[in-house]
Amino acid sequence: MTDVPREPASPVYGMRQPTLAKDMVCARIAAHYPDRLDGDRRDRGSHEGLAAWGHGTVRLRCGLNPPAPTKDSWISVNGVDRVLRRVAARDGRSLLVTYGRRPAVEVTLAASVRQTDAVLMELSRLVAPVRQSDRCLDGD
């Protein structure tokens, strides 16, 4: 039997369960998911490595393989580096994935998220305890 990512049931909004979702790091992060983000309640769901708030306006996937070094844009929020993977996709979502931490955590934000900075600060608090092995660097 191969380890194929499976599509969990509703309400995970089309998110696939990452390969490393069952890692103990993801379990520790999940134990501290906030009840609310951006004023919205956490959506119901019990799939390892997946969480959503506000009917999917904020989506989190824990358990990805960390991204390789890249020249993609990045931001650091409260000491957690995140690589910007896609901006202004057709549905206006932004996708950010932690850099230098294993397993990686991906956050997808809808364009309707009102307090992007506050959301990223709260989610960075969850990820900050994960050992950091690499950092994003400013390029020339």
N, C-alpha and C positions, 0 to 999 in steps of 0.2 A: 504494500500500500504506500503510495507516495504522499508527501506532505503538501497537498494542494490547498491554497487558500480557499475557504468556502465563503459563500455569501450568507451571512447570518440573517435571521428573520427580522421583521420590523421591530422597532423603529430606528434602524441604523442608517437609513437614507443612502443606500447603495454603497456603504463602506465595506471593504473586505477586511477580514480579520488578518492582521499581519503574521508573518511566520513566527516571530518571537513573542507573540501575545501572551503565551503562558509563562513567560519568564517571571521570576519572583520580583524583579524590579517593577514590572507592570502591575503586579498585585499590590505592591506597596504604594504605587502612585494612585491606583484605583481606590484604595482605602481612604484617600484624602480628597477625592473629587469634591468640589464645592457643590452645594445644593443649588446655587444660583450663579449665573454668569451674565453680565450685561443686562441684569434685571430679569433674566429668564430662568425658569426652573430647569433642572436637569431632566432630560427625557427618560422615560422608562426604557429599560433594556438591561440584559444581563450577560452580554457577550464579552469574554475576556479581551482586553486591549481596546475596547471601543466605548466611547461615551459621546453624548450630544446634549446640547442645551438649546432651548428656544425653538423646538421643532426643527432642529438641524441647522440653525443659523451658525452655531459653533459646533464643530465636530473634532473629536480627538481620536487618534489611533496610536496606541503604544505597542511597540514590538517590531518596529521596522529595523532593517539593517541600516547602520549609519551611512550617510552619504559619503562618497569619496571626495577628496579634495576637488574644489571647483572654483571657477571664477564667477559663479552666480552671485547676485546681490545677497547681502545678509544683514541681519540686525542682531544686537545683543540687548536682552532685556533682563535686568537683575542678574547679570552674569551668565545667562543661558544664551548661547549663540544659536541662531536659527537661520537656515538658508531659505531664501524665497524661491520657491519652485515654480510658481505660476501666478501671474498677476493679471487681473482683469480678464479672466477666461470668459467664455460666452455668458456664463451666469453671474459674472462679477465677483467670484470668490477669489480669495487669496489663500495660498497654501504655503505653509512654513514647516520645515522639519529641523529638529534639533541636530546640531553638529558637534561631533566629538564626544558623544555619549552613547553607550550601548546598553540596552536597545534604544533606538531613536524614537522620538515622539513627534507625530505629525499633527498639526492643527490647521483646520480649514475654517476660514472666516467668511461669512456672507457679506456682501456689500452693505447690508442693512445693519450690521453690528455697529452700535452707537459709540461704545467705549472700547475701541480696539486696544488702546494702551493698557487699560485696566484689566481687560481679559488676558492679554499676554503676560502682564505682571502676576496675576493670580495663577495662571498655568505654569509660569516659570518657577513659582514657589514650589510646585509639585515636583518639577524636574530637577531643580538645583541640587538635591541630595545625591543624584546619580553621578557616580564618579566621572569626571571629565578627563579624557585622554588627549584631546586636541582642541585647538581654538581657531576661530576664523581670524585672519590677519588682514590688515589694510594693505591694499595693493598700490602700486605706483600709478 
